[in-house]
Amino acid sequence: MDYLIDARGESFEEKIPDWKEQISASYWNDHVLHFYDVIWNMSLNAFDIPREVQVVIDSDNKLFISVGNGGLVTFGGQDEQTIGMKFPVKEWIHTHPFGAAYFSGTDMNTIFMYQRHMLKATVLGDNQRAVYYLGFDYEGHNRIERITVEKQHEEEL
């Protein structure tokens, strides 16, 4: 088992050493909803406790992946992971392993700070996905659209 350092400087256990590789492989090989499921499952199972995971997809389709604690994820302490990131970011994805998919105050600050450099923000929660589409309308005005989706249970399909 490997030990890493989270955003607050606390060490933690990595139970699935290739968790980043599994997320990356899913991006290139699977349907987008399965990709989200892989991120969600790694958030819940790859570490000593459920932890926030973030994935940034840059304009070159390169993935930048980091892990935090249960309530915060940054690239702090994992800065080397951002080398070569190209803007605009196609999508910023992160998990809320202890609750619903919603944009917290911290999330909203991040979105508004990067809104001109990000096309989409997604939060994954328990059987939910919340999405902000950012960009400009045909007149050049900011366009922000928020969508929350509940997953269908398999018995409903």
Backbone as a printed PyTorch tensor [residue, N CA C, xyz], in Angstrom:
tensor([[[  0.8410,  -1.1780,   0.0000],
         [  0.0000,   0.0000,   0.0000],
         [  0.8890,   1.2440,   0.0000]],

        [[  0.5090,   2.2220,  -0.8170],
         [  1.2460,   3.4700,  -0.8720],
         [  0.5420,   4.5100,  -0.0170]],

        [[  1.3330,   5.4800,   0.4540],
         [  0.7660,   6.5860,   1.2160],
         [  1.0230,   7.8780,   0.4580]],

        [[  0.0030,   8.7170,   0.3640],
         [  0.0850,   9.9960,  -0.3210],
         [ -0.2150,  11.0960,   0.6740]],

        [[ -0.1000,  12.3500,   0.2350],
         [ -0.4150,  13.5150,   1.0640],
         [ -1.6030,  14.2250,   0.4390]],

        [[ -2.6330,  14.5390,   1.2620],
         [ -3.8020,  15.2270,   0.7160],
         [ -3.6260,  16.7390,   0.7740]],

        [[ -4.6590,  17.4670,   0.3810],
         [ -4.5930,  18.9260,   0.2710],
         [ -4.2930,  19.6160,   1.5950]],

        [[ -4.5850,  18.9680,   2.7010],
         [ -4.3200,  19.5710,   4.0110],
         [ -3.0240,  19.0680,   4.6220]],

        [[ -2.2310,  18.3290,   3.8650],
         [ -0.9350,  17.8700,   4.3370],
         [ -0.9850,  16.5930,   5.1550]],

        [[ -2.1280,  15.9140,   5.1830],
         [ -2.2490,  14.6730,   5.9390],
         [ -1.9860,  13.4880,   5.0140]],

        [[ -1.2700,  12.4850,   5.5360],
         [ -1.0010,  11.3120,   4.7130],
         [ -2.2210,  10.3980,   4.7030]],

        [[ -2.3470,   9.6400,   3.6240],
         [ -3.4530,   8.6970,   3.5140],
         [ -3.0190,   7.5110,   2.6780]],

        [[ -3.7940,   6.4600,   2.7920],
         [ -3.4800,   5.2030,   2.1400],
         [ -4.1570,   5.0960,   0.7800]],

        [[ -3.3880,   4.6370,  -0.1740],
         [ -3.8790,   4.3850,  -1.5280],
         [ -4.0970,   2.8760,  -1.6480]],

        [[ -5.3500,   2.4430,  -1.7560],
         [ -5.6680,   1.0130,  -1.8210],
         [ -5.6490,   0.4520,  -3.2350]],

        [[ -5.8950,   1.2960,  -4.2210],
         [ -5.8600,   0.8780,  -5.6250],
         [ -4.7640,   1.7090,  -6.2950]],

        [[ -3.5410,   1.1580,  -6.3690],
         [ -2.4020,   1.9480,  -6.8670],
         [ -2.5620,   2.4890,  -8.2800]],

        [[ -3.3220,   1.8100,  -9.1330],
         [ -3.4630,   2.2700, -10.5190],
         [ -4.7750,   3.0240, -10.7530]],

        [[ -5.2970,   3.6830,  -9.7240],
         [ -6.5810,   4.3730,  -9.8400],
         [ -6.5610,   5.4310, -10.9300]],

        [[ -5.4640,   6.1690, -11.0610],
         [ -5.3800,   7.1880, -12.1160],
         [ -5.3850,   6.5390, -13.4970]],

        [[ -4.6730,   5.4440, -13.6300],
         [ -4.6260,   4.7520, -14.9130],
         [ -6.0050,   4.2130, -15.2860]],

        [[ -6.7650,   3.7310, -14.2900],
         [ -8.1110,   3.2410, -14.5760],
         [ -9.0190,   4.3750, -15.0540]],

        [[ -8.8940,   5.5410, -14.4280],
         [ -9.6810,   6.6990, -14.8650],
         [ -9.2870,   7.0900, -16.2900]],

        [[ -7.9880,   7.1760, -16.5540],
         [ -7.5070,   7.5540, -17.8950],
         [ -7.9580,   6.5600, -18.9560]],

        [[ -7.8400,   5.2730, -18.6670],
         [ -8.2460,   4.2510, -19.6340],
         [ -9.7370,   4.3550, -19.9320]],

        [[-10.5220,   4.6530, -18.9180],
         [-11.9630,   4.7850, -19.1050],
         [-12.2950,   5.9820, -19.9940]],

        [[-11.5390,   7.0650, -19.8610],
         [-11.7770,   8.2460, -20.6950],
         [-11.6000,   7.9060, -22.1690]],

        [[-10.5710,   7.1560, -22.4740],
         [-10.2650,   6.8590, -23.8640],
         [-11.0590,   5.6860, -24.4290]],

        [[-11.5500,   4.8050, -23.5510],
         [-12.1470,   3.5620, -24.0380],
         [-13.6350,   3.3930, -23.7800]],

        [[-14.2240,   4.2310, -22.9740],
         [-15.6010,   4.0030, -22.5480],
         [-16.5140,   5.1720, -22.8880]],

        [[-17.7990,   4.9380, -22.7390],
         [-18.8280,   5.9610, -22.8600],
         [-18.6470,   6.9700, -21.7300]],

        [[-18.9950,   8.2220, -21.9470],
         [-18.7730,   9.2700, -20.9530],
         [-19.4420,   8.9530, -19.6160]],

        [[-20.6210,   8.3460, -19.6200],
         [-21.2800,   8.0370, -18.3520],
         [-20.5170,   6.9650, -17.5800]],

        [[-19.9300,   6.0130, -18.2930],
         [-19.0930,   5.0260, -17.6150],
         [-17.8340,   5.6850, -17.0710]],

        [[-17.2770,   6.6190, -17.8140],
         [-16.1170,   7.3990, -17.3510],
         [-16.4370,   8.0750, -16.0200]],

        [[-17.6060,   8.7090, -15.9360],
         [-18.0250,   9.3290, -14.6690],
         [-18.1540,   8.2800, -13.5700]],

        [[-18.6980,   7.1110, -13.9060],
         [-18.8420,   6.0440, -12.9110],
         [-17.4910,   5.5760, -12.3940]],

        [[-16.5040,   5.4760, -13.2640],
         [-15.1630,   5.0580, -12.8380],
         [-14.5820,   6.0890, -11.8760]],

        [[-14.7170,   7.3760, -12.2040],
         [-14.2310,   8.4320, -11.3070],
         [-14.9230,   8.3100,  -9.9500]],

        [[-16.2490,   8.1630,  -9.9620],
         [-17.0270,   8.0420,  -8.7300],
         [-16.5640,   6.8370,  -7.9070]],

        [[-16.4190,   5.6890,  -8.5580],
         [-16.0040,   4.4820,  -7.8450],
         [-14.5990,   4.6070,  -7.2670]],

        [[-13.6920,   5.2570,  -7.9650],
         [-12.3500,   5.4680,  -7.4260],
         [-12.4100,   6.3940,  -6.2130]],

        [[-13.2710,   7.3780,  -6.2720],
         [-13.4490,   8.2980,  -5.1520],
         [-13.8750,   7.5510,  -3.8890]],

        [[-14.7090,   6.5380,  -4.0690],
         [-15.2270,   5.7780,  -2.9250],
         [-14.3120,   4.6500,  -2.4780]],

        [[-13.5640,   4.0390,  -3.4090],
         [-12.8890,   2.7810,  -3.1030],
         [-11.3700,   2.7610,  -3.2230]],

        [[-10.7570,   3.7580,  -3.8330],
         [ -9.3240,   3.6830,  -4.1050],
         [ -8.4460,   4.0670,  -2.9180]],

        [[ -9.0600,   4.5790,  -1.8510],
         [ -8.2800,   5.1240,  -0.7440],
         [ -8.7630,   4.5970,   0.5960]],

        [[ -8.0700,   4.9890,   1.6520],
         [ -8.4010,   4.5340,   2.9950],
         [ -9.8220,   4.8940,   3.4080]],

        [[-10.3020,   6.0330,   2.9580],
         [-11.6760,   6.4920,   3.1780],
         [-12.1390,   7.1320,   1.8620]],

        [[-13.4340,   7.3360,   1.6840],
         [-13.8810,   8.0620,   0.4870],
         [-13.2480,   9.4600,   0.4400]],

        [[-12.7650,   9.8350,  -0.7320],
         [-12.0630,  11.1010,  -0.9120],
         [-12.5130,  11.7730,  -2.1930]],

        [[-12.4380,  13.1150,  -2.1890],
         [-12.7350,  13.8410,  -3.4180],
         [-11.6370,  13.5680,  -4.4340]],

        [[-12.0670,  13.3220,  -5.6500],
         [-11.1640,  13.1440,  -6.7810],
         [-11.5450,  14.2040,  -7.8040]],

        [[-10.5380,  14.8160,  -8.4340],
         [-10.8320,  15.7510,  -9.5180],
         [-10.0870,  15.3330, -10.7640]],

        [[-10.7440,  15.5590, -11.8880],
         [-10.1660,  15.2950, -13.1940],
         [-10.3970,  16.5410, -14.0320]],

        [[ -9.3270,  17.0760, -14.5730],
         [ -9.4110,  18.2170, -15.4790],
         [ -9.0240,  17.7190, -16.8610]],

        [[ -9.8900,  17.9790, -17.8370],
         [ -9.6100,  17.6170, -19.2220],
         [ -9.2690,  18.9130, -19.9510]],

        [[ -8.0300,  19.0170, -20.4080],
         [ -7.6100,  20.2740, -21.0310],
         [ -7.9760,  20.3030, -22.5160]],

        [[ -7.5980,  21.3760, -23.1870],
         [ -7.9800,  21.5720, -24.5920],
         [ -7.3260,  20.5650, -25.5300]],

        [[ -6.2750,  19.8780, -25.0630],
         [ -5.6370,  18.8280, -25.8610],
         [ -6.1150,  17.4310, -25.4650]],

        [[ -7.2030,  17.3510, -24.6910],
         [ -7.7390,  16.0790, -24.1890],
         [ -6.7690,  15.3500, -23.2640]],

        [[ -5.8920,  16.0770, -22.6230],
         [ -4.9890,  15.5020, -21.6340],
         [ -5.6780,  15.5790, -20.2740]],

        [[ -5.5800,  14.4940, -19.4800],
         [ -6.2020,  14.4480, -18.1660],
         [ -5.2090,  14.8480, -17.0810]],

        [[ -5.6910,  15.6390, -16.1400],
         [ -4.9310,  16.0480, -14.9620],
         [ -5.7660,  15.6110, -13.7690]],

        [[ -5.2240,  14.6960, -12.9700],
         [ -5.9970,  14.0200, -11.9360],
         [ -5.3390,  14.2220, -10.5800]],

        [[ -6.1680,  14.5250,  -9.5700],
         [ -5.6450,  14.6370,  -8.2020],
         [ -6.6850,  14.1450,  -7.2110]],

        [[ -6.2570,  13.9930,  -5.9740],
         [ -7.1120,  13.5090,  -4.8980],
         [ -6.9490,  14.4220,  -3.6950]],

        [[ -7.9990,  14.5650,  -2.9260],
         [ -7.9600,  15.3720,  -1.7060],
         [ -8.5000,  14.5870,  -0.5370]],

        [[ -9.1190,  15.2940,   0.3830],
         [ -9.7580,  14.6100,   1.4980],
         [-11.2490,  14.5040,   1.1910]],

        [[-12.0580,  14.2510,   2.1930],
         [-13.4800,  14.0700,   1.9580],
         [-14.2180,  15.3280,   1.5700]],

        [[-13.6300,  16.5060,   1.8100],
         [-14.3490,  17.7390,   1.5570],
         [-13.6150,  18.7580,   0.7140]],

        [[-12.4130,  18.4440,   0.2380],
         [-11.6340,  19.4180,  -0.5330],
         [-10.6570,  18.6880,  -1.4320]],

        [[-10.5750,  19.1440,  -2.6610],
         [ -9.5770,  18.6090,  -3.5820],
         [ -8.9540,  19.7820,  -4.3230]],

        [[ -7.6330,  19.7850,  -4.3950],
         [ -6.8830,  20.7920,  -5.1400],
         [ -5.7230,  20.0710,  -5.8300]],

        [[ -4.8990,  20.8310,  -6.5100],
         [ -3.6530,  20.2760,  -7.0030],
         [ -2.5180,  20.6330,  -6.0430]],

        [[ -2.8380,  21.2770,  -4.9020],
         [ -1.8350,  21.6210,  -3.9040],
         [ -1.1200,  20.3820,  -3.4200]],

        [[  0.2060,  20.4230,  -3.4060],
         [  0.9820,  19.2600,  -3.0310],
         [  1.1010,  18.2610,  -4.1720]],

        [[  0.3560,  18.4840,  -5.2290],
         [  0.3890,  17.6220,  -6.4050],
         [  0.5650,  18.5010,  -7.6490]],

        [[  1.2230,  19.6490,  -7.4430],
         [  1.3540,  20.6760,  -8.4850],
         [  1.9690,  20.1490,  -9.7750]],

        [[  2.8910,  19.1960,  -9.6430],
         [  3.5460,  18.6630, -10.8310],
         [  2.5350,  18.0750, -11.8010]],

        [[  1.3520,  17.7490, -11.2940],
         [  0.3070,  17.1640, -12.1200],
         [ -0.2680,  18.1680, -13.1170]],

        [[ -0.0270,  19.4670, -12.9200],
         [ -0.6130,  20.4810, -13.8060],
         [  0.3440,  20.9500, -14.8980]],

        [[  1.5610,  20.4330, -14.9080],
         [  2.5410,  20.8560, -15.9100],
         [  2.0360,  20.5000, -17.3020]],

        [[  1.9600,  21.4820, -18.1600],
         [  1.5320,  21.2820, -19.5340],
         [  0.0440,  21.4440, -19.7720]],

        [[ -0.7380,  21.7970, -18.7360],
         [ -2.1830,  21.9640, -18.9110],
         [ -2.4560,  23.1170, -19.8690]],

        [[ -3.3280,  22.8620, -20.8590],
         [ -3.6480,  23.8740, -21.8620],
         [ -5.0940,  24.3340, -21.7000]],

        [[ -5.2600,  25.6500, -21.7400],
         [ -6.5870,  26.2440, -21.6360],
         [ -7.1330,  26.5220, -23.0360]],

        [[ -8.4340,  26.5490, -23.2090],
         [ -9.4660,  26.4200, -22.1840],
         [ -9.6500,  24.9640, -21.7600]],

        [[-10.0330,  24.7920, -20.5080],
         [-10.3240,  23.4710, -19.9750],
         [-11.6560,  23.0100, -20.5660]],

        [[-11.6710,  21.8020, -21.1270],
         [-12.9220,  21.2570, -21.6750],
         [-13.8850,  20.8990, -20.5540]],

        [[-13.3420,  20.2900, -19.4710],
         [-14.2180,  19.9210, -18.3660],
         [-13.4180,  19.7770, -17.0820]],

        [[-13.9990,  20.2880, -16.0000],
         [-13.4950,  20.0920, -14.6500],
         [-14.5110,  19.1980, -13.9470]],

        [[-14.0710,  18.0210, -13.5410],
         [-14.9410,  17.0510, -12.8780],
         [-14.4080,  16.8300, -11.4750]],

        [[-15.2940,  16.7920, -10.4990],
         [-14.8750,  16.3670,  -9.1620],
         [-16.0320,  15.6990,  -8.4410]],

        [[-15.6930,  14.9790,  -7.3860],
         [-16.6870,  14.1870,  -6.6680],
         [-17.0090,  14.7980,  -5.3160]],

        [[-18.1950,  14.4930,  -4.8400],
         [-18.6230,  14.7690,  -3.4700],
         [-18.9500,  13.4140,  -2.8450]],

        [[-17.9350,  12.7150,  -2.3270],
         [-18.1420,  11.3290,  -1.8930],
         [-19.0610,  11.1530,  -0.6940]],

        [[-19.3720,  12.2310,   0.0200],
         [-20.2310,  12.1130,   1.1950],
         [-21.6050,  12.7210,   0.9860]],

        [[-21.9880,  12.9380,  -0.2660],
         [-23.2900,  13.5570,  -0.4310],
         [-23.7190,  13.7380,  -1.8600]],

        [[-24.6300,  14.6570,  -2.0120],
         [-25.2730,  14.9150,  -3.2900],
         [-24.3650,  15.6940,  -4.2340]],

        [[-24.7330,  15.6530,  -5.4950],
         [-24.0350,  16.4310,  -6.5160],
         [-24.6020,  17.8420,  -6.4920]],

        [[-23.8220,  18.7840,  -6.0230],
         [-24.2220,  20.1850,  -5.9930],
         [-22.9390,  21.0130,  -6.0530]],

        [[-23.0740,  22.2510,  -6.4220],
         [-21.9210,  23.1360,  -6.4920],
         [-21.8470,  23.9250,  -5.1800]],

        [[-20.8450,  23.6190,  -4.3860],
         [-20.6400,  24.2980,  -3.1130],
         [-20.1480,  25.7260,  -3.3660]],

        [[-20.0460,  26.5010,  -2.3140],
         [-19.5100,  27.8590,  -2.4380],
         [-18.0980,  27.8480,  -3.0050]],

        [[-17.2790,  26.9110,  -2.5440],
         [-15.9140,  26.7840,  -3.0710],
         [-15.9450,  26.4240,  -4.5460]],

        [[-16.8350,  25.5120,  -4.9150],
         [-16.9680,  25.1320,  -6.3270],
         [-17.3710,  26.3340,  -7.1760]],

        [[-18.3390,  27.1010,  -6.6890],
         [-18.8040,  28.2650,  -7.4480],
         [-17.6860,  29.3030,  -7.6010]],

        [[-16.8990,  29.4990,  -6.5470],
         [-15.7580,  30.4250,  -6.6520],
         [-14.7860,  29.9580,  -7.7250]],

        [[-14.5240,  28.6560,  -7.7580],
         [-13.6270,  28.1070,  -8.7790],
         [-14.2070,  28.3220, -10.1730]],

        [[-15.5000,  28.0380, -10.3340],
         [-16.1410,  28.2140, -11.6380],
         [-16.0670,  29.6690, -12.0850]],

        [[-16.4020,  30.5930, -11.2100],
         [-16.4020,  31.9970, -11.6120],
         [-14.9900,  32.5240, -11.8510]],

        [[-14.0040,  31.9800, -11.1300],
         [-12.6200,  32.3950, -11.3450],
         [-12.1220,  31.9410, -12.7240]],

        [[-12.5550,  30.7550, -13.1480],
         [-12.0670,  30.1800, -14.4000],
         [-13.1040,  30.1800, -15.5220]],

        [[-14.2200,  30.8840, -15.3590],
         [-15.3110,  30.7560, -16.3180],
         [-14.9220,  31.1010, -17.7500]],

        [[-13.9880,  31.9680, -17.9550],
         [-13.5630,  32.3020, -19.3270],
         [-12.5500,  31.3000, -19.8710]],

        [[-12.1380,  30.3630, -18.9910],
         [-11.1290,  29.3760, -19.3850],
         [-11.6280,  27.9470, -19.2070]],

        [[-12.9440,  27.7910, -19.0220],
         [-13.5280,  26.4770, -18.7780],
         [-14.8530,  26.3760, -19.5340]],

        [[-15.0660,  25.2280, -20.1790],
         [-16.2920,  25.0340, -20.9350],
         [-17.3810,  24.3190, -20.1380]],

        [[-16.9720,  23.4650, -19.1960],
         [-17.9500,  22.6500, -18.4840],
         [-17.3940,  22.2660, -17.1180]],

        [[-18.2480,  22.2800, -16.1100],
         [-17.8940,  21.8260, -14.7670],
         [-18.9150,  20.7800, -14.3490]],

        [[-18.4300,  19.6780, -13.7760],
         [-19.3030,  18.5750, -13.3840],
         [-18.9800,  18.1410, -11.9700]],

        [[-20.0290,  17.9430, -11.1660],
         [-19.8760,  17.3830,  -9.8180],
         [-20.6040,  16.0470,  -9.8070]],

        [[-19.9300,  15.0240,  -9.3010],
         [-20.5250,  13.7070,  -9.1670],
         [-20.8410,  13.4610,  -7.6980]],

        [[-22.0730,  13.0700,  -7.4150],
         [-22.5000,  12.7410,  -6.0630],
         [-23.1780,  11.3920,  -6.0640]],

        [[-23.8510,  11.0870,  -4.9920],
         [-24.5060,   9.8000,  -4.8470],
         [-25.6830,   9.6910,  -5.8110]],

        [[-25.4850,   8.9440,  -6.8960],
         [-26.4900,   8.7510,  -7.9370],
         [-26.9510,  10.0470,  -8.5840]],

        [[-26.0790,  11.0530,  -8.6140],
         [-26.4160,  12.3290,  -9.2350],
         [-25.2100,  12.8830,  -9.9810]],

        [[-25.5230,  13.7770, -10.9050],
         [-24.4990,  14.5220, -11.6260],
         [-25.0290,  15.9360, -11.8020]],

        [[-24.2700,  16.9180, -11.3720],
         [-24.6310,  18.3160, -11.5950],
         [-23.6200,  18.8900, -12.5800]],

        [[-24.1300,  19.6300, -13.5550],
         [-23.2740,  20.1330, -14.6280],
         [-23.5310,  21.6160, -14.8400]],

        [[-22.4720,  22.3720, -14.9980],
         [-22.5380,  23.7620, -15.4540],
         [-21.8870,  23.8060, -16.8210]],

        [[-22.6170,  24.3170, -17.8060],
         [-22.0420,  24.5780, -19.1170],
         [-21.7180,  26.0610, -19.1650]],

        [[-20.4780,  26.3760, -19.4600],
         [-20.0500,  27.7610, -19.5080],
         [-19.6560,  28.1110, -20.9280]],

        [[-19.7660,  29.3400, -21.2570],
         [-19.3770,  29.7750, -22.5870],
         [-20.0700,  31.0700, -22.9230]],

        [[-20.2420,  31.2960, -24.1960],
         [-20.8360,  32.5370, -24.6640],
         [-21.9670,  32.2340, -25.6200]],

        [[-23.0040,  33.0760, -25.5930],
         [-24.0870,  32.9100, -26.5480],
         [-23.6950,  33.5770, -27.8660]],

        [[-24.5960,  33.5740, -28.8240],
         [-24.2660,  34.1000, -30.1560],
         [-23.9920,  35.5980, -30.1470]],

        [[-24.3920,  36.3180, -29.0850],
         [-24.1040,  37.7510, -28.9830],
         [-22.8730,  38.0400, -28.1270]],

        [[-22.1820,  36.9990, -27.6860],
         [-20.9710,  37.1870, -26.9080],
         [-21.1840,  37.3540, -25.4160]],

        [[-22.4110,  37.1300, -24.9340],
         [-22.6890,  37.2190, -23.4990],
         [-22.3950,  35.8850, -22.8190]],

        [[-22.0050,  35.9550, -21.5300],
         [-21.7820,  34.7230, -20.7790],
         [-23.0320,  33.8520, -20.7990]],

        [[-22.8270,  32.5730, -20.9690],
         [-23.9250,  31.6100, -20.9250],
         [-23.5800,  30.5710, -19.8790]],

        [[-24.3840,  30.4770, -18.8530],
         [-24.2020,  29.4670, -17.8230],
         [-25.5070,  28.6990, -17.7080]],

        [[-25.4040,  27.3850, -17.8350],
         [-26.5790,  26.5300, -17.7600],
         [-26.2970,  25.4470, -16.7260]],

        [[-27.1500,  25.3250, -15.7160],
         [-26.9490,  24.3410, -14.6640],
         [-27.9700,  23.2310, -14.8130]],

        [[-27.4760,  21.9900, -14.7820],
         [-28.3290,  20.8150, -14.9280],
         [-27.9670,  19.8240, -13.8270]],

        [[-28.9720,  19.2520, -13.1660],
         [-28.7410,  18.1620, -12.2220],
         [-29.4950,  16.9480, -12.7320]],

        [[-28.7930,  15.8190, -12.7900],
         [-29.3610,  14.5890, -13.3260],
         [-29.3080,  13.5100, -12.2560]],

        [[-30.4160,  12.8360, -12.0360],
         [-30.4570,  11.6600, -11.1610],
         [-30.2120,  10.4420, -12.0480]],

        [[-29.3720,   9.5400, -11.5980],
         [-29.1620,   8.3070, -12.3420],
         [-30.4080,   7.4400, -12.2470]],

        [[-30.6980,   6.7330, -13.3230],
         [-31.7820,   5.7590, -13.2830],
         [-31.2630,   4.4920, -12.6190]],

        [[-32.0900,   3.8840, -11.8360],
         [-31.7160,   2.6020, -11.2630],
         [-31.8850,   1.5400, -12.3210]],

        [[-31.0640,   0.4950, -12.2640],
         [-31.0780,  -0.5190, -13.3010],
         [-32.4550,  -1.1380, -13.4980]],

        [[-33.2200,  -1.3040, -12.4200],
         [-34.5370,  -1.9120, -12.5770],
         [-35.4970,  -1.0200, -13.3650]],

        [[-35.1700,   0.2680, -13.5200],
         [-36.0160,   1.1810, -14.2890],
         [-35.6810,   1.1570, -15.7720]],

        [[-34.5260,   0.6320, -16.1300],
         [-34.0800,   0.6620, -17.5320],
         [-34.7910,  -0.3510, -18.3930]]])
